């Protein structure tokens, strides 16, 4: 009797992607991800990501 039973233990492998909802539209309207900002394709709302502004 040969049964090779391997148990894989997967832990902490959650990939949770949080989509940001437009704060103007709400209603499951999500912001499009950009490098330094997020924009709403519906109302055009732009939210800059937090961080230091290079001036
Ligand atoms: Zn919007």
mmCIF file of the protein (N, C-alpha, C, O) and its ligand, coordinates in Angstrom:
data_MODEL
# 
_entry.id   MODEL 
# 
loop_
_entity.id 
_entity.type 
_entity.pdbx_number_of_molecules 
1 polymer     1 
2 non-polymer 1 
# 
_entity_poly.entity_id                      1 
_entity_poly.type                           'polypeptide(L)' 
_entity_poly.nstd_linkage                   no 
_entity_poly.nstd_monomer                   no 
_entity_poly.pdbx_seq_one_letter_code       
;(UNK)(UNK)(UNK)(UNK)(UNK)(UNK)(UNK)(UNK)(UNK)(UNK)(UNK)(UNK)(UNK)(UNK)(UNK)(UNK)
(UNK)(UNK)(UNK)(UNK)(UNK)(UNK)(UNK)(UNK)(UNK)(UNK)(UNK)(UNK)(UNK)(UNK)(UNK)(UNK)
(UNK)(UNK)(UNK)(UNK)(UNK)(UNK)(UNK)(UNK)(UNK)(UNK)(UNK)(UNK)(UNK)(UNK)(UNK)(UNK)
(UNK)(UNK)(UNK)(UNK)(UNK)(UNK)(UNK)
;
_entity_poly.pdbx_seq_one_letter_code_can   XXXXXXXXXXXXXXXXXXXXXXXXXXXXXXXXXXXXXXXXXXXXXXXXXXXXXXX 
_entity_poly.pdbx_strand_id                 A 
# 
loop_
_entity_poly_seq.entity_id 
_entity_poly_seq.num 
_entity_poly_seq.mon_id 
_entity_poly_seq.hetero 
1 1  UNK n 
1 2  UNK n 
1 3  UNK n 
1 4  UNK n 
1 5  UNK n 
1 6  UNK n 
1 7  UNK n 
1 8  UNK n 
1 9  UNK n 
1 10 UNK n 
1 11 UNK n 
1 12 UNK n 
1 13 UNK n 
1 14 UNK n 
1 15 UNK n 
1 16 UNK n 
1 17 UNK n 
1 18 UNK n 
1 19 UNK n 
1 20 UNK n 
1 21 UNK n 
1 22 UNK n 
1 23 UNK n 
1 24 UNK n 
1 25 UNK n 
1 26 UNK n 
1 27 UNK n 
1 28 UNK n 
1 29 UNK n 
1 30 UNK n 
1 31 UNK n 
1 32 UNK n 
1 33 UNK n 
1 34 UNK n 
1 35 UNK n 
1 36 UNK n 
1 37 UNK n 
1 38 UNK n 
1 39 UNK n 
1 40 UNK n 
1 41 UNK n 
1 42 UNK n 
1 43 UNK n 
1 44 UNK n 
1 45 UNK n 
1 46 UNK n 
1 47 UNK n 
1 48 UNK n 
1 49 UNK n 
1 50 UNK n 
1 51 UNK n 
1 52 UNK n 
1 53 UNK n 
1 54 UNK n 
1 55 UNK n 
# 
loop_
_struct_asym.id 
_struct_asym.entity_id 
A 1 
B 2 
# 
loop_
_chem_comp.id 
_chem_comp.type 
_chem_comp.mon_nstd_flag 
UNK 'L-peptide linking' . 
ZN  non-polymer         . 
# 
_pdbx_entity_nonpoly.entity_id   2 
_pdbx_entity_nonpoly.name        ? 
_pdbx_entity_nonpoly.comp_id     ZN 
# 
_pdbx_nonpoly_scheme.asym_id         B 
_pdbx_nonpoly_scheme.entity_id       2 
_pdbx_nonpoly_scheme.mon_id          ZN 
_pdbx_nonpoly_scheme.ndb_seq_num     1 
_pdbx_nonpoly_scheme.pdb_seq_num     101 
_pdbx_nonpoly_scheme.auth_seq_num    101 
_pdbx_nonpoly_scheme.pdb_mon_id      ZN 
_pdbx_nonpoly_scheme.auth_mon_id     ZN 
_pdbx_nonpoly_scheme.pdb_strand_id   A 
_pdbx_nonpoly_scheme.pdb_ins_code    . 
# 
loop_
_atom_site.group_PDB 
_atom_site.id 
_atom_site.type_symbol 
_atom_site.label_atom_id 
_atom_site.label_alt_id 
_atom_site.label_comp_id 
_atom_site.label_asym_id 
_atom_site.label_entity_id 
_atom_site.label_seq_id 
_atom_site.pdbx_PDB_ins_code 
_atom_site.Cartn_x 
_atom_site.Cartn_y 
_atom_site.Cartn_z 
_atom_site.occupancy 
_atom_site.B_iso_or_equiv 
_atom_site.pdbx_formal_charge 
_atom_site.auth_seq_id 
_atom_site.auth_comp_id 
_atom_site.auth_asym_id 
_atom_site.auth_atom_id 
_atom_site.pdbx_PDB_model_num 
ATOM   1   N  N  . UNK A 1 1  ? 0.845   -1.182 0.000   1.00 0.00 ? 1   UNK A N  1 
ATOM   2   C  CA . UNK A 1 1  ? 0.000   0.000  0.000   1.00 0.00 ? 1   UNK A CA 1 
ATOM   3   C  C  . UNK A 1 1  ? 0.886   1.239  0.000   1.00 0.00 ? 1   UNK A C  1 
ATOM   4   O  O  . UNK A 1 1  ? 1.562   1.570  0.975   1.00 0.00 ? 1   UNK A O  1 
ATOM   5   N  N  . UNK A 1 2  ? 0.844   1.878  -1.109  1.00 0.00 ? 2   UNK A N  1 
ATOM   6   C  CA . UNK A 1 2  ? 1.668   3.069  -1.179  1.00 0.00 ? 2   UNK A CA 1 
ATOM   7   C  C  . UNK A 1 2  ? 0.825   4.276  -1.569  1.00 0.00 ? 2   UNK A C  1 
ATOM   8   O  O  . UNK A 1 2  ? 0.350   4.419  -2.695  1.00 0.00 ? 2   UNK A O  1 
ATOM   9   N  N  . UNK A 1 3  ? 0.684   5.066  -0.642  1.00 0.00 ? 3   UNK A N  1 
ATOM   10  C  CA . UNK A 1 3  ? -0.075  6.281  -0.931  1.00 0.00 ? 3   UNK A CA 1 
ATOM   11  C  C  . UNK A 1 3  ? 0.769   7.486  -0.544  1.00 0.00 ? 3   UNK A C  1 
ATOM   12  O  O  . UNK A 1 3  ? 1.054   7.745  0.625   1.00 0.00 ? 3   UNK A O  1 
ATOM   13  N  N  . UNK A 1 4  ? 1.136   8.175  -1.546  1.00 0.00 ? 4   UNK A N  1 
ATOM   14  C  CA . UNK A 1 4  ? 1.930   9.366  -1.273  1.00 0.00 ? 4   UNK A CA 1 
ATOM   15  C  C  . UNK A 1 4  ? 0.997   10.562 -1.162  1.00 0.00 ? 4   UNK A C  1 
ATOM   16  O  O  . UNK A 1 4  ? 0.464   11.092 -2.136  1.00 0.00 ? 4   UNK A O  1 
ATOM   17  N  N  . UNK A 1 5  ? 0.854   10.914 -0.004  1.00 0.00 ? 5   UNK A N  1 
ATOM   18  C  CA . UNK A 1 5  ? -0.056  12.029 0.199   1.00 0.00 ? 5   UNK A CA 1 
ATOM   19  C  C  . UNK A 1 5  ? 0.698   13.221 0.769   1.00 0.00 ? 5   UNK A C  1 
ATOM   20  O  O  . UNK A 1 5  ? 1.144   13.243 1.916   1.00 0.00 ? 5   UNK A O  1 
ATOM   21  N  N  . UNK A 1 6  ? 0.803   14.167 -0.071  1.00 0.00 ? 6   UNK A N  1 
ATOM   22  C  CA . UNK A 1 6  ? 1.506   15.361 0.394   1.00 0.00 ? 6   UNK A CA 1 
ATOM   23  C  C  . UNK A 1 6  ? 0.515   16.429 0.804   1.00 0.00 ? 6   UNK A C  1 
ATOM   24  O  O  . UNK A 1 6  ? -0.493  16.709 0.156   1.00 0.00 ? 6   UNK A O  1 
ATOM   25  N  N  . UNK A 1 7  ? 0.869   16.969 1.874   1.00 0.00 ? 7   UNK A N  1 
ATOM   26  C  CA . UNK A 1 7  ? -0.017  18.037 2.335   1.00 0.00 ? 7   UNK A CA 1 
ATOM   27  C  C  . UNK A 1 7  ? 0.649   19.376 2.109   1.00 0.00 ? 7   UNK A C  1 
ATOM   28  O  O  . UNK A 1 7  ? 1.754   19.652 2.577   1.00 0.00 ? 7   UNK A O  1 
ATOM   29  N  N  . UNK A 1 8  ? -0.035  20.144 1.411   1.00 0.00 ? 8   UNK A N  1 
ATOM   30  C  CA . UNK A 1 8  ? 0.497   21.482 1.189   1.00 0.00 ? 8   UNK A CA 1 
ATOM   31  C  C  . UNK A 1 8  ? -0.162  22.449 2.148   1.00 0.00 ? 8   UNK A C  1 
ATOM   32  O  O  . UNK A 1 8  ? -1.381  22.516 2.310   1.00 0.00 ? 8   UNK A O  1 
ATOM   33  N  N  . UNK A 1 9  ? 0.680   23.146 2.733   1.00 0.00 ? 9   UNK A N  1 
ATOM   34  C  CA . UNK A 1 9  ? 0.128   24.102 3.677   1.00 0.00 ? 9   UNK A CA 1 
ATOM   35  C  C  . UNK A 1 9  ? 0.298   25.504 3.100   1.00 0.00 ? 9   UNK A C  1 
ATOM   36  O  O  . UNK A 1 9  ? 1.403   26.033 2.983   1.00 0.00 ? 9   UNK A O  1 
ATOM   37  N  N  . UNK A 1 10 ? -0.788  26.046 2.764   1.00 0.00 ? 10  UNK A N  1 
ATOM   38  C  CA . UNK A 1 10 ? -0.738  27.403 2.226   1.00 0.00 ? 10  UNK A CA 1 
ATOM   39  C  C  . UNK A 1 10 ? -1.269  28.358 3.271   1.00 0.00 ? 10  UNK A C  1 
ATOM   40  O  O  . UNK A 1 10 ? -2.424  28.307 3.693   1.00 0.00 ? 10  UNK A O  1 
ATOM   41  N  N  . UNK A 1 11 ? -0.399  29.196 3.649   1.00 0.00 ? 11  UNK A N  1 
ATOM   42  C  CA . UNK A 1 11 ? -0.857  30.156 4.639   1.00 0.00 ? 11  UNK A CA 1 
ATOM   43  C  C  . UNK A 1 11 ? -0.299  31.542 4.340   1.00 0.00 ? 11  UNK A C  1 
ATOM   44  O  O  . UNK A 1 11 ? 0.810   31.711 3.835   1.00 0.00 ? 11  UNK A O  1 
ATOM   45  N  N  . UNK A 1 12 ? -1.086  32.467 4.662   1.00 0.00 ? 12  UNK A N  1 
ATOM   46  C  CA . UNK A 1 12 ? -0.651  33.834 4.447   1.00 0.00 ? 12  UNK A CA 1 
ATOM   47  C  C  . UNK A 1 12 ? -0.444  34.143 2.985   1.00 0.00 ? 12  UNK A C  1 
ATOM   48  O  O  . UNK A 1 12 ? 0.436   34.921 2.614   1.00 0.00 ? 12  UNK A O  1 
ATOM   49  N  N  . UNK A 1 13 ? -1.254  33.534 2.172   1.00 0.00 ? 13  UNK A N  1 
ATOM   50  C  CA . UNK A 1 13 ? -1.078  33.759 0.752   1.00 0.00 ? 13  UNK A CA 1 
ATOM   51  C  C  . UNK A 1 13 ? -2.278  34.489 0.172   1.00 0.00 ? 13  UNK A C  1 
ATOM   52  O  O  . UNK A 1 13 ? -2.719  34.252 -0.952  1.00 0.00 ? 13  UNK A O  1 
ATOM   53  N  N  . UNK A 1 14 ? -2.754  35.345 0.963   1.00 0.00 ? 14  UNK A N  1 
ATOM   54  C  CA . UNK A 1 14 ? -3.919  36.089 0.493   1.00 0.00 ? 14  UNK A CA 1 
ATOM   55  C  C  . UNK A 1 14 ? -3.481  37.302 -0.314  1.00 0.00 ? 14  UNK A C  1 
ATOM   56  O  O  . UNK A 1 14 ? -2.658  38.113 0.110   1.00 0.00 ? 14  UNK A O  1 
ATOM   57  N  N  . UNK A 1 15 ? -4.043  37.378 -1.435  1.00 0.00 ? 15  UNK A N  1 
ATOM   58  C  CA . UNK A 1 15 ? -3.773  38.569 -2.233  1.00 0.00 ? 15  UNK A CA 1 
ATOM   59  C  C  . UNK A 1 15 ? -5.063  39.379 -2.275  1.00 0.00 ? 15  UNK A C  1 
ATOM   60  O  O  . UNK A 1 15 ? -6.004  39.097 -3.018  1.00 0.00 ? 15  UNK A O  1 
ATOM   61  N  N  . UNK A 1 16 ? -5.042  40.349 -1.473  1.00 0.00 ? 16  UNK A N  1 
ATOM   62  C  CA . UNK A 1 16 ? -6.246  41.165 -1.404  1.00 0.00 ? 16  UNK A CA 1 
ATOM   63  C  C  . UNK A 1 16 ? -6.015  42.476 -2.121  1.00 0.00 ? 16  UNK A C  1 
ATOM   64  O  O  . UNK A 1 16 ? -5.149  43.276 -1.768  1.00 0.00 ? 16  UNK A O  1 
ATOM   65  N  N  . UNK A 1 17 ? -6.792  42.647 -3.097  1.00 0.00 ? 17  UNK A N  1 
ATOM   66  C  CA . UNK A 1 17 ? -6.662  43.890 -3.828  1.00 0.00 ? 17  UNK A CA 1 
ATOM   67  C  C  . UNK A 1 17 ? -7.815  44.793 -3.485  1.00 0.00 ? 17  UNK A C  1 
ATOM   68  O  O  . UNK A 1 17 ? -8.980  44.513 -3.765  1.00 0.00 ? 17  UNK A O  1 
ATOM   69  N  N  . UNK A 1 18 ? -7.449  45.854 -2.885  1.00 0.00 ? 18  UNK A N  1 
ATOM   70  C  CA . UNK A 1 18 ? -8.494  46.784 -2.509  1.00 0.00 ? 18  UNK A CA 1 
ATOM   71  C  C  . UNK A 1 18 ? -8.682  47.820 -3.593  1.00 0.00 ? 18  UNK A C  1 
ATOM   72  O  O  . UNK A 1 18 ? -7.797  48.608 -3.926  1.00 0.00 ? 18  UNK A O  1 
ATOM   73  N  N  . UNK A 1 19 ? -9.848  47.771 -4.103  1.00 0.00 ? 19  UNK A N  1 
ATOM   74  C  CA . UNK A 1 19 ? -10.143 48.786 -5.094  1.00 0.00 ? 19  UNK A CA 1 
ATOM   75  C  C  . UNK A 1 19 ? -10.764 49.968 -4.390  1.00 0.00 ? 19  UNK A C  1 
ATOM   76  O  O  . UNK A 1 19 ? -11.610 49.847 -3.504  1.00 0.00 ? 19  UNK A O  1 
ATOM   77  N  N  . UNK A 1 20 ? -10.310 51.086 -4.823  1.00 0.00 ? 20  UNK A N  1 
ATOM   78  C  CA . UNK A 1 20 ? -10.812 52.276 -4.183  1.00 0.00 ? 20  UNK A CA 1 
ATOM   79  C  C  . UNK A 1 20 ? -12.041 52.799 -4.911  1.00 0.00 ? 20  UNK A C  1 
ATOM   80  O  O  . UNK A 1 20 ? -12.056 52.986 -6.128  1.00 0.00 ? 20  UNK A O  1 
ATOM   81  N  N  . UNK A 1 21 ? -13.043 53.018 -4.123  1.00 0.00 ? 21  UNK A N  1 
ATOM   82  C  CA . UNK A 1 21 ? -14.260 53.549 -4.692  1.00 0.00 ? 21  UNK A CA 1 
ATOM   83  C  C  . UNK A 1 21 ? -14.159 55.057 -4.833  1.00 0.00 ? 21  UNK A C  1 
ATOM   84  O  O  . UNK A 1 21 ? -13.533 55.735 -4.018  1.00 0.00 ? 21  UNK A O  1 
ATOM   85  N  N  . UNK A 1 22 ? -14.772 55.554 -5.858  1.00 0.00 ? 22  UNK A N  1 
ATOM   86  C  CA . UNK A 1 22 ? -14.792 56.998 -6.027  1.00 0.00 ? 22  UNK A CA 1 
ATOM   87  C  C  . UNK A 1 22 ? -15.617 57.621 -4.912  1.00 0.00 ? 22  UNK A C  1 
ATOM   88  O  O  . UNK A 1 22 ? -16.742 57.208 -4.631  1.00 0.00 ? 22  UNK A O  1 
ATOM   89  N  N  . UNK A 1 23 ? -15.032 58.605 -4.300  1.00 0.00 ? 23  UNK A N  1 
ATOM   90  C  CA . UNK A 1 23 ? -15.749 59.195 -3.173  1.00 0.00 ? 23  UNK A CA 1 
ATOM   91  C  C  . UNK A 1 23 ? -16.858 60.131 -3.616  1.00 0.00 ? 23  UNK A C  1 
ATOM   92  O  O  . UNK A 1 23 ? -17.699 60.541 -2.817  1.00 0.00 ? 23  UNK A O  1 
ATOM   93  N  N  . UNK A 1 24 ? -16.850 60.452 -4.859  1.00 0.00 ? 24  UNK A N  1 
ATOM   94  C  CA . UNK A 1 24 ? -17.936 61.274 -5.365  1.00 0.00 ? 24  UNK A CA 1 
ATOM   95  C  C  . UNK A 1 24 ? -19.085 60.412 -5.850  1.00 0.00 ? 24  UNK A C  1 
ATOM   96  O  O  . UNK A 1 24 ? -20.246 60.625 -5.503  1.00 0.00 ? 24  UNK A O  1 
ATOM   97  N  N  . UNK A 1 25 ? -18.729 59.442 -6.655  1.00 0.00 ? 25  UNK A N  1 
ATOM   98  C  CA . UNK A 1 25 ? -19.764 58.589 -7.231  1.00 0.00 ? 25  UNK A CA 1 
ATOM   99  C  C  . UNK A 1 25 ? -20.224 57.524 -6.241  1.00 0.00 ? 25  UNK A C  1 
ATOM   100 O  O  . UNK A 1 25 ? -21.411 57.214 -6.139  1.00 0.00 ? 25  UNK A O  1 
ATOM   101 N  N  . UNK A 1 26 ? -19.262 56.978 -5.522  1.00 0.00 ? 26  UNK A N  1 
ATOM   102 C  CA . UNK A 1 26 ? -19.622 55.885 -4.634  1.00 0.00 ? 26  UNK A CA 1 
ATOM   103 C  C  . UNK A 1 26 ? -20.176 54.762 -5.485  1.00 0.00 ? 26  UNK A C  1 
ATOM   104 O  O  . UNK A 1 26 ? -19.616 54.436 -6.532  1.00 0.00 ? 26  UNK A O  1 
ATOM   105 N  N  . UNK A 1 27 ? -21.242 54.186 -5.054  1.00 0.00 ? 27  UNK A N  1 
ATOM   106 C  CA . UNK A 1 27 ? -22.016 53.264 -5.884  1.00 0.00 ? 27  UNK A CA 1 
ATOM   107 C  C  . UNK A 1 27 ? -21.187 52.331 -6.770  1.00 0.00 ? 27  UNK A C  1 
ATOM   108 O  O  . UNK A 1 27 ? -21.458 52.180 -7.962  1.00 0.00 ? 27  UNK A O  1 
ATOM   109 N  N  . UNK A 1 28 ? -20.203 51.728 -6.182  1.00 0.00 ? 28  UNK A N  1 
ATOM   110 C  CA . UNK A 1 28 ? -19.389 50.745 -6.909  1.00 0.00 ? 28  UNK A CA 1 
ATOM   111 C  C  . UNK A 1 28 ? -18.692 51.304 -8.147  1.00 0.00 ? 28  UNK A C  1 
ATOM   112 O  O  . UNK A 1 28 ? -18.448 50.588 -9.119  1.00 0.00 ? 28  UNK A O  1 
ATOM   113 N  N  . UNK A 1 29 ? -18.386 52.561 -8.090  1.00 0.00 ? 29  UNK A N  1 
ATOM   114 C  CA . UNK A 1 29 ? -17.589 53.147 -9.168  1.00 0.00 ? 29  UNK A CA 1 
ATOM   115 C  C  . UNK A 1 29 ? -16.166 53.208 -8.658  1.00 0.00 ? 29  UNK A C  1 
ATOM   116 O  O  . UNK A 1 29 ? -15.856 53.881 -7.675  1.00 0.00 ? 29  UNK A O  1 
ATOM   117 N  N  . UNK A 1 30 ? -15.316 52.486 -9.357  1.00 0.00 ? 30  UNK A N  1 
ATOM   118 C  CA . UNK A 1 30 ? -13.960 52.379 -8.848  1.00 0.00 ? 30  UNK A CA 1 
ATOM   119 C  C  . UNK A 1 30 ? -12.990 53.302 -9.566  1.00 0.00 ? 30  UNK A C  1 
ATOM   120 O  O  . UNK A 1 30 ? -13.155 53.664 -10.731 1.00 0.00 ? 30  UNK A O  1 
ATOM   121 N  N  . UNK A 1 31 ? -12.002 53.646 -8.823  1.00 0.00 ? 31  UNK A N  1 
ATOM   122 C  CA . UNK A 1 31 ? -10.990 54.540 -9.346  1.00 0.00 ? 31  UNK A CA 1 
ATOM   123 C  C  . UNK A 1 31 ? -9.971  53.746 -10.169 1.00 0.00 ? 31  UNK A C  1 
ATOM   124 O  O  . UNK A 1 31 ? -9.644  52.602 -9.855  1.00 0.00 ? 31  UNK A O  1 
ATOM   125 N  N  . UNK A 1 32 ? -9.499  54.371 -11.194 1.00 0.00 ? 32  UNK A N  1 
ATOM   126 C  CA . UNK A 1 32 ? -8.471  53.743 -12.011 1.00 0.00 ? 32  UNK A CA 1 
ATOM   127 C  C  . UNK A 1 32 ? -7.115  54.046 -11.399 1.00 0.00 ? 32  UNK A C  1 
ATOM   128 O  O  . UNK A 1 32 ? -6.820  55.167 -10.985 1.00 0.00 ? 32  UNK A O  1 
ATOM   129 N  N  . UNK A 1 33 ? -6.322  53.021 -11.361 1.00 0.00 ? 33  UNK A N  1 
ATOM   130 C  CA . UNK A 1 33 ? -5.000  53.161 -10.745 1.00 0.00 ? 33  UNK A CA 1 
ATOM   131 C  C  . UNK A 1 33 ? -4.000  53.780 -11.699 1.00 0.00 ? 33  UNK A C  1 
ATOM   132 O  O  . UNK A 1 33 ? -3.845  53.355 -12.844 1.00 0.00 ? 33  UNK A O  1 
ATOM   133 N  N  . UNK A 1 34 ? -3.347  54.769 -11.206 1.00 0.00 ? 34  UNK A N  1 
ATOM   134 C  CA . UNK A 1 34 ? -2.242  55.336 -11.951 1.00 0.00 ? 34  UNK A CA 1 
ATOM   135 C  C  . UNK A 1 34 ? -1.032  55.346 -11.047 1.00 0.00 ? 34  UNK A C  1 
ATOM   136 O  O  . UNK A 1 34 ? -1.105  55.017 -9.863  1.00 0.00 ? 34  UNK A O  1 
ATOM   137 N  N  . UNK A 1 35 ? 0.041   55.719 -11.615 1.00 0.00 ? 35  UNK A N  1 
ATOM   138 C  CA . UNK A 1 35 ? 1.286   55.673 -10.870 1.00 0.00 ? 35  UNK A CA 1 
ATOM   139 C  C  . UNK A 1 35 ? 1.253   56.554 -9.621  1.00 0.00 ? 35  UNK A C  1 
ATOM   140 O  O  . UNK A 1 35 ? 1.673   56.158 -8.533  1.00 0.00 ? 35  UNK A O  1 
ATOM   141 N  N  . UNK A 1 36 ? 0.749   57.735 -9.823  1.00 0.00 ? 36  UNK A N  1 
ATOM   142 C  CA . UNK A 1 36 ? 0.778   58.664 -8.702  1.00 0.00 ? 36  UNK A CA 1 
ATOM   143 C  C  . UNK A 1 36 ? -0.591  59.187 -8.325  1.00 0.00 ? 36  UNK A C  1 
ATOM   144 O  O  . UNK A 1 36 ? -0.731  60.068 -7.476  1.00 0.00 ? 36  UNK A O  1 
ATOM   145 N  N  . UNK A 1 37 ? -1.575  58.640 -8.959  1.00 0.00 ? 37  UNK A N  1 
ATOM   146 C  CA . UNK A 1 37 ? -2.910  59.130 -8.652  1.00 0.00 ? 37  UNK A CA 1 
ATOM   147 C  C  . UNK A 1 37 ? -3.959  58.101 -9.021  1.00 0.00 ? 37  UNK A C  1 
ATOM   148 O  O  . UNK A 1 37 ? -3.682  57.099 -9.680  1.00 0.00 ? 37  UNK A O  1 
ATOM   149 N  N  . UNK A 1 38 ? -5.141  58.373 -8.585  1.00 0.00 ? 38  UNK A N  1 
ATOM   150 C  CA . UNK A 1 38 ? -6.264  57.545 -8.970  1.00 0.00 ? 38  UNK A CA 1 
ATOM   151 C  C  . UNK A 1 38 ? -7.319  58.442 -9.573  1.00 0.00 ? 38  UNK A C  1 
ATOM   152 O  O  . UNK A 1 38 ? -7.603  59.528 -9.067  1.00 0.00 ? 38  UNK A O  1 
ATOM   153 N  N  . UNK A 1 39 ? -7.876  57.983 -10.632 1.00 0.00 ? 39  UNK A N  1 
ATOM   154 C  CA . UNK A 1 39 ? -8.888  58.808 -11.266 1.00 0.00 ? 39  UNK A CA 1 
ATOM   155 C  C  . UNK A 1 39 ? -10.171 58.025 -11.452 1.00 0.00 ? 39  UNK A C  1 
ATOM   156 O  O  . UNK A 1 39 ? -10.174 56.804 -11.613 1.00 0.00 ? 39  UNK A O  1 
ATOM   157 N  N  . UNK A 1 40 ? -11.244 58.763 -11.423 1.00 0.00 ? 40  UNK A N  1 
ATOM   158 C  CA . UNK A 1 40 ? -12.538 58.160 -11.667 1.00 0.00 ? 40  UNK A CA 1 
ATOM   159 C  C  . UNK A 1 40 ? -12.888 58.382 -13.129 1.00 0.00 ? 40  UNK A C  1 
ATOM   160 O  O  . UNK A 1 40 ? -12.863 59.507 -13.628 1.00 0.00 ? 40  UNK A O  1 
ATOM   161 N  N  . UNK A 1 41 ? -13.207 57.310 -13.791 1.00 0.00 ? 41  UNK A N  1 
ATOM   162 C  CA . UNK A 1 41 ? -13.525 57.417 -15.205 1.00 0.00 ? 41  UNK A CA 1 
ATOM   163 C  C  . UNK A 1 41 ? -14.913 57.974 -15.442 1.00 0.00 ? 41  UNK A C  1 
ATOM   164 O  O  . UNK A 1 41 ? -15.288 58.302 -16.568 1.00 0.00 ? 41  UNK A O  1 
ATOM   165 N  N  . UNK A 1 42 ? -15.643 58.070 -14.396 1.00 0.00 ? 42  UNK A N  1 
ATOM   166 C  CA . UNK A 1 42 ? -17.017 58.519 -14.552 1.00 0.00 ? 42  UNK A CA 1 
ATOM   167 C  C  . UNK A 1 42 ? -17.156 60.024 -14.359 1.00 0.00 ? 42  UNK A C  1 
ATOM   168 O  O  . UNK A 1 42 ? -17.721 60.732 -15.194 1.00 0.00 ? 42  UNK A O  1 
ATOM   169 N  N  . UNK A 1 43 ? -16.632 60.480 -13.253 1.00 0.00 ? 43  UNK A N  1 
ATOM   170 C  CA . UNK A 1 43 ? -16.799 61.903 -12.975 1.00 0.00 ? 43  UNK A CA 1 
ATOM   171 C  C  . UNK A 1 43 ? -15.485 62.670 -13.156 1.00 0.00 ? 43  UNK A C  1 
ATOM   172 O  O  . UNK A 1 43 ? -15.457 63.900 -13.107 1.00 0.00 ? 43  UNK A O  1 
ATOM   173 N  N  . UNK A 1 44 ? -14.427 61.937 -13.362 1.00 0.00 ? 44  UNK A N  1 
ATOM   174 C  CA . UNK A 1 44 ? -13.152 62.601 -13.596 1.00 0.00 ? 44  UNK A CA 1 
ATOM   175 C  C  . UNK A 1 44 ? -12.443 63.049 -12.340 1.00 0.00 ? 44  UNK A C  1 
ATOM   176 O  O  . UNK A 1 44 ? -11.453 63.779 -12.392 1.00 0.00 ? 44  UNK A O  1 
ATOM   177 N  N  . UNK A 1 45 ? -12.945 62.615 -11.245 1.00 0.00 ? 45  UNK A N  1 
ATOM   178 C  CA . UNK A 1 45 ? -12.326 62.971 -9.981  1.00 0.00 ? 45  UNK A CA 1 
ATOM   179 C  C  . UNK A 1 45 ? -10.928 62.366 -9.882  1.00 0.00 ? 45  UNK A C  1 
ATOM   180 O  O  . UNK A 1 45 ? -10.725 61.181 -10.146 1.00 0.00 ? 45  UNK A O  1 
ATOM   181 N  N  . UNK A 1 46 ? -9.988  63.191 -9.502  1.00 0.00 ? 46  UNK A N  1 
ATOM   182 C  CA . UNK A 1 46 ? -8.612  62.728 -9.387  1.00 0.00 ? 46  UNK A CA 1 
ATOM   183 C  C  . UNK A 1 46 ? -8.132  62.853 -7.960  1.00 0.00 ? 46  UNK A C  1 
ATOM   184 O  O  . UNK A 1 46 ? -8.263  63.899 -7.325  1.00 0.00 ? 46  UNK A O  1 
ATOM   185 N  N  . UNK A 1 47 ? -7.593  61.800 -7.488  1.00 0.00 ? 47  UNK A N  1 
ATOM   186 C  CA . UNK A 1 47 ? -7.055  61.848 -6.138  1.00 0.00 ? 47  UNK A CA 1 
ATOM   187 C  C  . UNK A 1 47 ? -5.600  61.435 -6.175  1.00 0.00 ? 47  UNK A C  1 
ATOM   188 O  O  . UNK A 1 47 ? -5.246  60.331 -6.588  1.00 0.00 ? 47  UNK A O  1 
ATOM   189 N  N  . UNK A 1 48 ? -4.797  62.334 -5.742  1.00 0.00 ? 48  UNK A N  1 
ATOM   190 C  CA . UNK A 1 48 ? -3.371  62.053 -5.745  1.00 0.00 ? 48  UNK A CA 1 
ATOM   191 C  C  . UNK A 1 48 ? -3.001  61.208 -4.555  1.00 0.00 ? 48  UNK A C  1 
ATOM   192 O  O  . UNK A 1 48 ? -3.510  61.367 -3.446  1.00 0.00 ? 48  UNK A O  1 
ATOM   193 N  N  . UNK A 1 49 ? -2.113  60.323 -4.832  1.00 0.00 ? 49  UNK A N  1 
ATOM   194 C  CA . UNK A 1 49 ? -1.686  59.444 -3.748  1.00 0.00 ? 49  UNK A CA 1 
ATOM   195 C  C  . UNK A 1 49 ? -0.837  60.223 -2.766  1.00 0.00 ? 49  UNK A C  1 
ATOM   196 O  O  . UNK A 1 49 ? -0.160  61.197 -3.094  1.00 0.00 ? 49  UNK A O  1 
ATOM   197 N  N  . UNK A 1 50 ? -0.914  59.748 -1.580  1.00 0.00 ? 50  UNK A N  1 
ATOM   198 C  CA . UNK A 1 50 ? -0.137  60.411 -0.546  1.00 0.00 ? 50  UNK A CA 1 
ATOM   199 C  C  . UNK A 1 50 ? 1.349   60.207 -0.769  1.00 0.00 ? 50  UNK A C  1 
ATOM   200 O  O  . UNK A 1 50 ? 1.785   59.185 -1.299  1.00 0.00 ? 50  UNK A O  1 
ATOM   201 N  N  . UNK A 1 51 ? 2.069   61.142 -0.377  1.00 0.00 ? 51  UNK A N  1 
ATOM   202 C  CA . UNK A 1 51 ? 3.512   61.045 -0.567  1.00 0.00 ? 51  UNK A CA 1 
ATOM   203 C  C  . UNK A 1 51 ? 4.104   62.426 -0.701  1.00 0.00 ? 51  UNK A C  1 
ATOM   204 O  O  . UNK A 1 51 ? 3.410   63.442 -0.732  1.00 0.00 ? 51  UNK A O  1 
ATOM   205 N  N  . UNK A 1 52 ? 5.378   62.415 -0.777  1.00 0.00 ? 52  UNK A N  1 
ATOM   206 C  CA . UNK A 1 52 ? 6.059   63.697 -0.899  1.00 0.00 ? 52  UNK A CA 1 
ATOM   207 C  C  . UNK A 1 52 ? 5.941   64.207 -2.305  1.00 0.00 ? 52  UNK A C  1 
ATOM   208 O  O  . UNK A 1 52 ? 6.129   63.482 -3.282  1.00 0.00 ? 52  UNK A O  1 
ATOM   209 N  N  . UNK A 1 53 ? 5.635   65.426 -2.374  1.00 0.00 ? 53  UNK A N  1 
ATOM   210 C  CA . UNK A 1 53 ? 5.577   66.029 -3.677  1.00 0.00 ? 53  UNK A CA 1 
ATOM   211 C  C  . UNK A 1 53 ? 6.954   66.543 -4.074  1.00 0.00 ? 53  UNK A C  1 
ATOM   212 O  O  . UNK A 1 53 ? 7.582   67.316 -3.352  1.00 0.00 ? 53  UNK A O  1 
ATOM   213 N  N  . UNK A 1 54 ? 7.387   66.111 -5.195  1.00 0.00 ? 54  UNK A N  1 
ATOM   214 C  CA . UNK A 1 54 ? 8.676   66.596 -5.671  1.00 0.00 ? 54  UNK A CA 1 
ATOM   215 C  C  . UNK A 1 54 ? 8.443   67.883 -6.427  1.00 0.00 ? 54  UNK A C  1 
ATOM   216 O  O  . UNK A 1 54 ? 7.890   67.892 -7.527  1.00 0.00 ? 54  UNK A O  1 
ATOM   217 N  N  . UNK A 1 55 ? 8.857   68.922 -5.840  1.00 0.00 ? 55  UNK A N  1 
ATOM   218 C  CA . UNK A 1 55 ? 8.608   70.210 -6.493  1.00 0.00 ? 55  UNK A CA 1 
ATOM   219 C  C  . UNK A 1 55 ? 9.865   70.766 -7.124  1.00 0.00 ? 55  UNK A C  1 
ATOM   220 O  O  . UNK A 1 55 ? 9.834   71.845 -7.716  1.00 0.00 ? 55  UNK A O  1 
HETATM 221 ZN ZN . ZN  B 2 .  ? -16.464 59.465 -9.690  1.00 0.00 ? 101 ZN  A ZN 1 
# 
